[in-house]
Amino acid sequence: MLRLVFASCGLLLSLTAHAQSDCQIPALPQSEKTPQVAALAKTLRATNPCKVLPGMNAKSLSTVWASLLSNKKLGGRRLDTEAPTSLPQGVVAGEKRQVHFDFSESAAEGLASLRIEVDGKPVLNISNPPPQFDFPVDRYTPDQTMSWTLVTRIAAYRAQFTLMAEPDRKDLEQKLAHLAAEPVDPVTRLVYKAAIYDEADLFSERDLTFLEIRRLVSL
């Protein structure tokens, strides 16, 4: 009988410790990279994911933090080079029925033209595109494949993407709306936002959010 009681107590302690670990952000890698980054890491670790965003695992925040600081950039100076990961590719959310393009990292190369196709048919073809713009996708569905080609004076970037399934998109927007109402500082909110995208496998949106964070804290 005593063994059963002790076993039950041990299980309870184990479950409690596991629950606490889910709500406590672990030590953040490279958090001493600069005083500014160290301060941001301290602020982030002081938050409780279970309260800020119910269902968010603390390890997700640690994972996106490591990705944020790695600051890997793709792309090069040749034709058909791989597109920067922050540009639409793979599955994208299409929040507010728009897909955001941020070509600012390539703007120094001189933006010459942009072509967007849906299922192989051109729907947009413009010269000298702006560094940032929103492409409306309210007419399109998740089973359609969208592709784009950006040509600069020294390179051409190509990628394709599809829209997130509607039920998943609604769930995502509910999480983002909940996060927007939480009283946390803007940069911490962006780290949480990146973690939401990461958990949903929306890697382009995650990396686009990384760009926002880096601009704010000069990473």
Beta strands, then each sheet from edge to edge (+ up, - down):
strand 1: 81-82
strand 2: 90-92
strand 3: 98-102
strand 4: 111-118
strand 5: 121-127
strand 6: 132-136
strand 7: 146-152
strand 8: 156-163
sheet 1: 1+ 8+ 2+
sheet 2: 1+ 8+ 7- 4+ 5-
sheet 3: 3+ 6-
end
